[in-house]
Each structure stands twice: as structure tokens, then as C-alpha cells.
């Protein structure tokens, strides 16, 4: 199973809602996901967003 976990996302007309918590709260949540078995496959960064690609065995 794969998941995209946003740290920062700029809101545009066609996007889903940006995360409502601050960056440090998002990192804490990411740490909880990693501790529960999710593995970080990669990190993507652009002008508008930053996110981790996560994977978990089914």
C-alpha cells in the first residue's frame, strides 16, 4: 500500500485542501506513521509542495 504524506502544500483552485496543522505537527504525525510500520520511499519538493512517499506491507 502506498500513501502520499504532505508536509507543505500551497492551495490552488484544483487542489484538495492543504494540511491544517503546522509543519512540526505534520513531522510528528509522520514519525507516528513510521513507528507503526510505514516506510519512507522518497521525498519530493517543489515550489508549491513538499511530501513524502510512504509504503506499508499489506
PDB file with SEQRES, HELIX, SHEET and CRYST1 records, atoms N, CA, C and O in Angstrom:
SEQRES   1 A   58  UNK UNK UNK UNK UNK UNK UNK UNK UNK UNK UNK UNK UNK          
SEQRES   2 A   58  UNK UNK UNK UNK UNK UNK UNK UNK UNK UNK UNK UNK UNK          
SEQRES   3 A   58  UNK UNK UNK UNK UNK UNK UNK UNK UNK UNK UNK UNK UNK          
SEQRES   4 A   58  UNK UNK UNK UNK UNK UNK UNK UNK UNK UNK UNK UNK UNK          
SEQRES   5 A   58  UNK UNK UNK UNK UNK UNK                                      
HELIX    1 AA1 UNK A   23  UNK A   35  1                                  13    
SHEET    1 AA1 3 UNK A   2  UNK A   9  0                                        
SHEET    2 AA1 3 UNK A  49  UNK A  55 -1                                        
SHEET    3 AA1 3 UNK A  39  UNK A  45 -1                                        
CRYST1    1.000    1.000    1.000  90.00  90.00  90.00 P 1           1          
ATOM      1  N   UNK A   1       0.847  -1.156   0.000  1.00  0.00           N  
ATOM      2  CA  UNK A   1       0.000   0.000   0.000  1.00  0.00           C  
ATOM      3  C   UNK A   1       0.904   1.234   0.000  1.00  0.00           C  
ATOM      4  O   UNK A   1       1.937   1.248   0.670  1.00  0.00           O  
ATOM      5  N   UNK A   2       0.522   2.257  -0.740  1.00  0.00           N  
ATOM      6  CA  UNK A   2       1.298   3.494  -0.800  1.00  0.00           C  
ATOM      7  C   UNK A   2       0.458   4.678  -0.341  1.00  0.00           C  
ATOM      8  O   UNK A   2      -0.768   4.675  -0.448  1.00  0.00           O  
ATOM      9  N   UNK A   3       1.153   5.689   0.174  1.00  0.00           N  
ATOM     10  CA  UNK A   3       0.489   6.883   0.684  1.00  0.00           C  
ATOM     11  C   UNK A   3       1.371   8.087   0.385  1.00  0.00           C  
ATOM     12  O   UNK A   3       2.597   7.999   0.453  1.00  0.00           O  
ATOM     13  N   UNK A   4       0.740   9.215   0.054  1.00  0.00           N  
ATOM     14  CA  UNK A   4       1.441  10.485  -0.095  1.00  0.00           C  
ATOM     15  C   UNK A   4       1.157  11.288   1.163  1.00  0.00           C  
ATOM     16  O   UNK A   4      -0.001  11.528   1.503  1.00  0.00           O  
ATOM     17  N   UNK A   5       2.212  11.704   1.855  1.00  0.00           N  
ATOM     18  CA  UNK A   5       2.064  12.433   3.112  1.00  0.00           C  
ATOM     19  C   UNK A   5       2.635  13.836   2.935  1.00  0.00           C  
ATOM     20  O   UNK A   5       3.852  14.017   2.876  1.00  0.00           O  
ATOM     21  N   UNK A   6       1.742  14.833   2.852  1.00  0.00           N  
ATOM     22  CA  UNK A   6       2.155  16.210   2.606  1.00  0.00           C  
ATOM     23  C   UNK A   6       2.669  16.876   3.872  1.00  0.00           C  
ATOM     24  O   UNK A   6       2.075  16.754   4.943  1.00  0.00           O  
ATOM     25  N   UNK A   7       3.765  17.572   3.732  1.00  0.00           N  
ATOM     26  CA  UNK A   7       4.312  18.420   4.793  1.00  0.00           C  
ATOM     27  C   UNK A   7       3.895  19.857   4.532  1.00  0.00           C  
ATOM     28  O   UNK A   7       3.524  20.586   5.452  1.00  0.00           O  
ATOM     29  N   UNK A   8       3.961  20.259   3.259  1.00  0.00           N  
ATOM     30  CA  UNK A   8       3.561  21.611   2.869  1.00  0.00           C  
ATOM     31  C   UNK A   8       2.906  21.519   1.505  1.00  0.00           C  
ATOM     32  O   UNK A   8       3.397  20.828   0.613  1.00  0.00           O  
ATOM     33  N   UNK A   9       1.802  22.214   1.352  1.00  0.00           N  
ATOM     34  CA  UNK A   9       1.119  22.232   0.065  1.00  0.00           C  
ATOM     35  C   UNK A   9       0.426  23.574  -0.099  1.00  0.00           C  
ATOM     36  O   UNK A   9      -0.374  23.977   0.746  1.00  0.00           O  
ATOM     37  N   UNK A  10       0.734  24.260  -1.185  1.00  0.00           N  
ATOM     38  CA  UNK A  10       0.099  25.529  -1.483  1.00  0.00           C  
ATOM     39  C   UNK A  10      -1.259  25.256  -2.118  1.00  0.00           C  
ATOM     40  O   UNK A  10      -1.376  24.410  -3.004  1.00  0.00           O  
ATOM     41  N   UNK A  11      -2.258  25.957  -1.674  1.00  0.00           N  
ATOM     42  CA  UNK A  11      -3.614  25.752  -2.160  1.00  0.00           C  
ATOM     43  C   UNK A  11      -3.795  26.417  -3.526  1.00  0.00           C  
ATOM     44  O   UNK A  11      -3.490  27.599  -3.686  1.00  0.00           O  
ATOM     45  N   UNK A  12      -4.287  25.667  -4.502  1.00  0.00           N  
ATOM     46  CA  UNK A  12      -4.672  26.219  -5.793  1.00  0.00           C  
ATOM     47  C   UNK A  12      -6.113  25.809  -6.063  1.00  0.00           C  
ATOM     48  O   UNK A  12      -6.674  25.000  -5.323  1.00  0.00           O  
ATOM     49  N   UNK A  13      -6.700  26.339  -7.080  1.00  0.00           N  
ATOM     50  CA  UNK A  13      -8.117  26.080  -7.379  1.00  0.00           C  
ATOM     51  C   UNK A  13      -8.426  24.606  -7.590  1.00  0.00           C  
ATOM     52  O   UNK A  13      -9.516  24.158  -7.237  1.00  0.00           O  
ATOM     53  N   UNK A  14      -7.505  23.845  -8.152  1.00  0.00           N  
ATOM     54  CA  UNK A  14      -7.771  22.455  -8.486  1.00  0.00           C  
ATOM     55  C   UNK A  14      -7.302  21.466  -7.429  1.00  0.00           C  
ATOM     56  O   UNK A  14      -7.501  20.261  -7.589  1.00  0.00           O  
ATOM     57  N   UNK A  15      -6.688  21.942  -6.361  1.00  0.00           N  
ATOM     58  CA  UNK A  15      -6.119  21.062  -5.345  1.00  0.00           C  
ATOM     59  C   UNK A  15      -7.106  20.750  -4.234  1.00  0.00           C  
ATOM     60  O   UNK A  15      -8.088  21.458  -4.012  1.00  0.00           O  
ATOM     61  N   UNK A  16      -6.801  19.661  -3.551  1.00  0.00           N  
ATOM     62  CA  UNK A  16      -7.512  19.343  -2.324  1.00  0.00           C  
ATOM     63  C   UNK A  16      -7.004  20.286  -1.243  1.00  0.00           C  
ATOM     64  O   UNK A  16      -6.013  20.988  -1.442  1.00  0.00           O  
ATOM     65  N   UNK A  17      -7.675  20.301  -0.108  1.00  0.00           N  
ATOM     66  CA  UNK A  17      -7.294  21.199   0.972  1.00  0.00           C  
ATOM     67  C   UNK A  17      -5.869  20.921   1.446  1.00  0.00           C  
ATOM     68  O   UNK A  17      -5.429  19.773   1.510  1.00  0.00           O  
ATOM     69  N   UNK A  18      -5.176  21.975   1.769  1.00  0.00           N  
ATOM     70  CA  UNK A  18      -3.823  21.861   2.321  1.00  0.00           C  
ATOM     71  C   UNK A  18      -3.913  21.388   3.769  1.00  0.00           C  
ATOM     72  O   UNK A  18      -4.948  21.565   4.412  1.00  0.00           O  
ATOM     73  N   UNK A  19      -2.832  20.784   4.294  1.00  0.00           N  
ATOM     74  CA  UNK A  19      -2.849  20.367   5.701  1.00  0.00           C  
ATOM     75  C   UNK A  19      -3.170  21.540   6.627  1.00  0.00           C  
ATOM     76  O   UNK A  19      -2.708  22.660   6.408  1.00  0.00           O  
ATOM     77  N   UNK A  20      -3.954  21.273   7.646  1.00  0.00           N  
ATOM     78  CA  UNK A  20      -4.374  22.342   8.551  1.00  0.00           C  
ATOM     79  C   UNK A  20      -3.431  22.501   9.737  1.00  0.00           C  
ATOM     80  O   UNK A  20      -3.500  23.512  10.435  1.00  0.00           O  
ATOM     81  N   UNK A  21      -2.565  21.545   9.979  1.00  0.00           N  
ATOM     82  CA  UNK A  21      -1.628  21.639  11.087  1.00  0.00           C  
ATOM     83  C   UNK A  21      -0.313  22.244  10.602  1.00  0.00           C  
ATOM     84  O   UNK A  21      -0.040  22.272   9.402  1.00  0.00           O  
ATOM     85  N   UNK A  22       0.487  22.720  11.529  1.00  0.00           N  
ATOM     86  CA  UNK A  22       1.757  23.308  11.118  1.00  0.00           C  
ATOM     87  C   UNK A  22       2.785  22.231  10.775  1.00  0.00           C  
ATOM     88  O   UNK A  22       2.559  21.041  10.994  1.00  0.00           O  
ATOM     89  N   UNK A  23       3.892  22.666  10.246  1.00  0.00           N  
ATOM     90  CA  UNK A  23       4.932  21.769   9.744  1.00  0.00           C  
ATOM     91  C   UNK A  23       5.457  20.821  10.827  1.00  0.00           C  
ATOM     92  O   UNK A  23       5.679  19.641  10.555  1.00  0.00           O  
ATOM     93  N   UNK A  24       5.654  21.317  12.034  1.00  0.00           N  
ATOM     94  CA  UNK A  24       6.179  20.482  13.118  1.00  0.00           C  
ATOM     95  C   UNK A  24       5.169  19.422  13.545  1.00  0.00           C  
ATOM     96  O   UNK A  24       5.558  18.299  13.867  1.00  0.00           O  
ATOM     97  N   UNK A  25       3.895  19.754  13.554  1.00  0.00           N  
ATOM     98  CA  UNK A  25       2.851  18.771  13.866  1.00  0.00           C  
ATOM     99  C   UNK A  25       2.793  17.702  12.782  1.00  0.00           C  
ATOM    100  O   UNK A  25       2.571  16.528  13.082  1.00  0.00           O  
ATOM    101  N   UNK A  26       2.990  18.094  11.528  1.00  0.00           N  
ATOM    102  CA  UNK A  26       2.992  17.123  10.430  1.00  0.00           C  
ATOM    103  C   UNK A  26       4.168  16.154  10.573  1.00  0.00           C  
ATOM    104  O   UNK A  26       4.013  14.958  10.324  1.00  0.00           O  
ATOM    105  N   UNK A  27       5.341  16.654  10.970  1.00  0.00           N  
ATOM    106  CA  UNK A  27       6.509  15.790  11.158  1.00  0.00           C  
ATOM    107  C   UNK A  27       6.261  14.823  12.318  1.00  0.00           C  
ATOM    108  O   UNK A  27       6.655  13.659  12.238  1.00  0.00           O  
ATOM    109  N   UNK A  28       5.619  15.280  13.386  1.00  0.00           N  
ATOM    110  CA  UNK A  28       5.285  14.387  14.499  1.00  0.00           C  
ATOM    111  C   UNK A  28       4.349  13.274  14.028  1.00  0.00           C  
ATOM    112  O   UNK A  28       4.518  12.116  14.409  1.00  0.00           O  
ATOM    113  N   UNK A  29       3.366  13.623  13.203  1.00  0.00           N  
ATOM    114  CA  UNK A  29       2.450  12.613  12.681  1.00  0.00           C  
ATOM    115  C   UNK A  29       3.189  11.635  11.760  1.00  0.00           C  
ATOM    116  O   UNK A  29       2.924  10.433  11.781  1.00  0.00           O  
ATOM    117  N   UNK A  30       4.118  12.159  10.953  1.00  0.00           N  
ATOM    118  CA  UNK A  30       4.932  11.299  10.090  1.00  0.00           C  
ATOM    119  C   UNK A  30       5.720  10.302  10.936  1.00  0.00           C  
ATOM    120  O   UNK A  30       5.794   9.124  10.587  1.00  0.00           O  
ATOM    121  N   UNK A  31       6.305  10.754  12.032  1.00  0.00           N  
ATOM    122  CA  UNK A  31       7.048   9.865  12.924  1.00  0.00           C  
ATOM    123  C   UNK A  31       6.149   8.766  13.481  1.00  0.00           C  
ATOM    124  O   UNK A  31       6.584   7.622  13.610  1.00  0.00           O  
ATOM    125  N   UNK A  32       4.903   9.095  13.811  1.00  0.00           N  
ATOM    126  CA  UNK A  32       3.958   8.087  14.294  1.00  0.00           C  
ATOM    127  C   UNK A  32       3.670   7.043  13.215  1.00  0.00           C  
ATOM    128  O   UNK A  32       3.579   5.852  13.514  1.00  0.00           O  
ATOM    129  N   UNK A  33       3.527   7.480  11.973  1.00  0.00           N  
ATOM    130  CA  UNK A  33       3.294   6.550  10.872  1.00  0.00           C  
ATOM    131  C   UNK A  33       4.492   5.618  10.680  1.00  0.00           C  
ATOM    132  O   UNK A  33       4.319   4.416  10.481  1.00  0.00           O  
ATOM    133  N   UNK A  34       5.696   6.169  10.738  1.00  0.00           N  
ATOM    134  CA  UNK A  34       6.907   5.353  10.589  1.00  0.00           C  
ATOM    135  C   UNK A  34       6.993   4.347  11.733  1.00  0.00           C  
ATOM    136  O   UNK A  34       7.347   3.189  11.512  1.00  0.00           O  
ATOM    137  N   UNK A  35       6.676   4.772  12.940  1.00  0.00           N  
ATOM    138  CA  UNK A  35       6.709   3.864  14.095  1.00  0.00           C  
ATOM    139  C   UNK A  35       5.661   2.762  14.006  1.00  0.00           C  
ATOM    140  O   UNK A  35       5.808   1.714  14.635  1.00  0.00           O  
ATOM    141  N   UNK A  36       4.602   2.991  13.225  1.00  0.00           N  
ATOM    142  CA  UNK A  36       3.548   1.979  13.100  1.00  0.00           C  
ATOM    143  C   UNK A  36       3.732   1.092  11.865  1.00  0.00           C  
ATOM    144  O   UNK A  36       2.826   0.340  11.504  1.00  0.00           O  
ATOM    145  N   UNK A  37       4.897   1.174  11.215  1.00  0.00           N  
ATOM    146  CA  UNK A  37       5.185   0.246  10.131  1.00  0.00           C  
ATOM    147  C   UNK A  37       5.294   0.831   8.739  1.00  0.00           C  
ATOM    148  O   UNK A  37       5.657   0.112   7.808  1.00  0.00           O  
ATOM    149  N   UNK A  38       4.995   2.110   8.560  1.00  0.00           N  
ATOM    150  CA  UNK A  38       5.153   2.736   7.250  1.00  0.00           C  
ATOM    151  C   UNK A  38       6.631   2.996   6.995  1.00  0.00           C  
ATOM    152  O   UNK A  38       7.375   3.305   7.927  1.00  0.00           O  
ATOM    153  N   UNK A  39       7.067   2.874   5.736  1.00  0.00           N  
ATOM    154  CA  UNK A  39       8.456   3.085   5.337  1.00  0.00           C  
ATOM    155  C   UNK A  39       8.499   4.256   4.362  1.00  0.00           C  
ATOM    156  O   UNK A  39       7.682   4.337   3.445  1.00  0.00           O  
ATOM    157  N   UNK A  40       9.446   5.156   4.560  1.00  0.00           N  
ATOM    158  CA  UNK A  40       9.605   6.295   3.654  1.00  0.00           C  
ATOM    159  C   UNK A  40      10.330   5.824   2.397  1.00  0.00           C  
ATOM    160  O   UNK A  40      11.474   5.374   2.465  1.00  0.00           O  
ATOM    161  N   UNK A  41       9.657   5.928   1.245  1.00  0.00           N  
ATOM    162  CA  UNK A  41      10.241   5.537  -0.044  1.00  0.00           C  
ATOM    163  C   UNK A  41      10.956   6.695  -0.714  1.00  0.00           C  
ATOM    164  O   UNK A  41      11.898   6.488  -1.479  1.00  0.00           O  
ATOM    165  N   UNK A  42      10.512   7.917  -0.429  1.00  0.00           N  
ATOM    166  CA  UNK A  42      11.130   9.061  -1.081  1.00  0.00           C  
ATOM    167  C   UNK A  42      10.567  10.371  -0.570  1.00  0.00           C  
ATOM    168  O   UNK A  42       9.584  10.401   0.171  1.00  0.00           O  
ATOM    169  N   UNK A  43      11.206  11.447  -0.979  1.00  0.00           N  
ATOM    170  CA  UNK A  43      10.788  12.801  -0.623  1.00  0.00           C  
ATOM    171  C   UNK A  43      10.761  13.630  -1.890  1.00  0.00           C  
ATOM    172  O   UNK A  43      11.702  13.589  -2.683  1.00  0.00           O  
ATOM    173  N   UNK A  44       9.696  14.379  -2.087  1.00  0.00           N  
ATOM    174  CA  UNK A  44       9.564  15.249  -3.259  1.00  0.00           C  
ATOM    175  C   UNK A  44       9.362  16.682  -2.777  1.00  0.00           C  
ATOM    176  O   UNK A  44       8.651  16.931  -1.804  1.00  0.00           O  
ATOM    177  N   UNK A  45       9.992  17.604  -3.469  1.00  0.00           N  
ATOM    178  CA  UNK A  45       9.882  19.008  -3.103  1.00  0.00           C  
ATOM    179  C   UNK A  45       9.797  19.846  -4.369  1.00  0.00           C  
ATOM    180  O   UNK A  45      10.544  19.629  -5.322  1.00  0.00           O  
ATOM    181  N   UNK A  46       8.880  20.803  -4.368  1.00  0.00           N  
ATOM    182  CA  UNK A  46       8.771  21.747  -5.471  1.00  0.00           C  
ATOM    183  C   UNK A  46       8.458  23.114  -4.879  1.00  0.00           C  
ATOM    184  O   UNK A  46       8.421  23.286  -3.660  1.00  0.00           O  
ATOM    185  N   UNK A  47       8.238  24.066  -5.746  1.00  0.00           N  
ATOM    186  CA  UNK A  47       7.912  25.417  -5.293  1.00  0.00           C  
ATOM    187  C   UNK A  47       6.608  25.429  -4.481  1.00  0.00           C  
ATOM    188  O   UNK A  47       6.461  26.235  -3.561  1.00  0.00           O  
ATOM    189  N   UNK A  48       5.670  24.546  -4.815  1.00  0.00           N  
ATOM    190  CA  UNK A  48       4.341  24.579  -4.206  1.00  0.00           C  
ATOM    191  C   UNK A  48       4.091  23.538  -3.132  1.00  0.00           C  
ATOM    192  O   UNK A  48       3.139  23.672  -2.364  1.00  0.00           O  
ATOM    193  N   UNK A  49       4.921  22.501  -3.055  1.00  0.00           N  
ATOM    194  CA  UNK A  49       4.616  21.439  -2.103  1.00  0.00           C  
ATOM    195  C   UNK A  49       5.847  20.639  -1.717  1.00  0.00           C  
ATOM    196  O   UNK A  49       6.851  20.608  -2.429  1.00  0.00           O  
ATOM    197  N   UNK A  50       5.733  19.991  -0.561  1.00  0.00           N  
ATOM    198  CA  UNK A  50       6.738  19.047  -0.078  1.00  0.00           C  
ATOM    199  C   UNK A  50       5.984  17.852   0.461  1.00  0.00           C  
ATOM    200  O   UNK A  50       5.032  18.005   1.227  1.00  0.00           O  
ATOM    201  N   UNK A  51       6.408  16.653   0.063  1.00  0.00           N  
ATOM    202  CA  UNK A  51       5.723  15.474   0.570  1.00  0.00           C  
ATOM    203  C   UNK A  51       6.630  14.257   0.552  1.00  0.00           C  
ATOM    204  O   UNK A  51       7.600  14.184  -0.202  1.00  0.00           O  
ATOM    205  N   UNK A  52       6.280  13.301   1.412  1.00  0.00           N  
ATOM    206  CA  UNK A  52       6.961  12.020   1.474  1.00  0.00           C  
ATOM    207  C   UNK A  52       6.092  10.975   0.806  1.00  0.00           C  
ATOM    208  O   UNK A  52       4.865  11.020   0.901  1.00  0.00           O  
ATOM    209  N   UNK A  53       6.732  10.029   0.127  1.00  0.00           N  
ATOM    210  CA  UNK A  53       6.048   8.852  -0.394  1.00  0.00           C  
ATOM    211  C   UNK A  53       6.278   7.737   0.614  1.00  0.00           C  
ATOM    212  O   UNK A  53       7.420   7.381   0.904  1.00  0.00           O  
ATOM    213  N   UNK A  54       5.188   7.186   1.148  1.00  0.00           N  
ATOM    214  CA  UNK A  54       5.270   6.155   2.165  1.00  0.00           C  
ATOM    215  C   UNK A  54       4.748   4.834   1.624  1.00  0.00           C  
ATOM    216  O   UNK A  54       3.906   4.812   0.726  1.00  0.00           O  
ATOM    217  N   UNK A  55       5.246   3.743   2.169  1.00  0.00           N  
ATOM    218  CA  UNK A  55       4.795   2.411   1.763  1.00  0.00           C  
ATOM    219  C   UNK A  55       4.669   1.534   2.991  1.00  0.00           C  
ATOM    220  O   UNK A  55       5.461   1.631   3.928  1.00  0.00           O  
ATOM    221  N   UNK A  56       3.650   0.669   2.971  1.00  0.00           N  
ATOM    222  CA  UNK A  56       3.452  -0.272   4.065  1.00  0.00           C  
ATOM    223  C   UNK A  56       3.063  -1.616   3.467  1.00  0.00           C  
ATOM    224  O   UNK A  56       2.221  -1.685   2.572  1.00  0.00           O  
ATOM    225  N   UNK A  57       3.677  -2.677   3.963  1.00  0.00           N  
ATOM    226  CA  UNK A  57       3.342  -4.019   3.505  1.00  0.00           C  
ATOM    227  C   UNK A  57       1.914  -4.342   3.911  1.00  0.00           C  
ATOM    228  O   UNK A  57       1.467  -3.984   5.001  1.00  0.00           O  
ATOM    229  N   UNK A  58       1.208  -5.024   3.021  1.00  0.00           N  
ATOM    230  CA  UNK A  58      -0.194  -5.362   3.310  1.00  0.00           C  
ATOM    231  C   UNK A  58      -0.329  -6.645   4.057  1.00  0.00           C  
ATOM    232  O   UNK A  58      -1.444  -7.061   4.372  1.00  0.00           O  
TER     233      UNK A  58                                                      
END                                                                             
